[in-house]
Amino acid sequence: MKIFEEKLKILSEKYKLDFSYFLIKNKNNISKKKYLVYYGFNKYYYEASHDSYTSKNYFPYFDFSKETDLENWLSSIQITLIKKSKLLKSIKDGKISRNIFKEKFKV
């Protein structure tokens, strides 16, 4: 568990994610132990088995170019956060488009 947390901390620094937003929970079944990792108030999750840290059960999963599934997951979170933070147009540039929309649909 501590090795997993250390690896998660190193990778979160690499992808510029806030480590305090990670929540790691143990899920014990009869036959297997699993880790459930959440990022950002249950927005993104990653499920890892106790034996290996690979998983095919995680969200988001946009990037498949990295070595491990954990790194793919963190990279996908970074991509998602970057896309969320971009503005399409500035307020001044969007004013013209808003006025055309208002005239067209009489809003």
Sequence and secondary structure as in RCSB ss.txt:
>XXXX:A:sequence
MKIFEEKLKILSEKYKLDFSYFLIKNKNNISKKKYLVYYGFNKYYYEASHDSYTSKNYFPYFDFSKETDLENWLS
SIQITLIKKSKLLKSIKDGKISRNIFKEKFKV
>XXXX:A:secstr
 HHHHHHHHHHHHHTT  GGGEEEEEEE SS EEEEEEETTTTEEEEEESS S  S EE      SSSHHHHHHH
HHHHHHHHHH  SS HHHHHHHHHHHHHHHT 
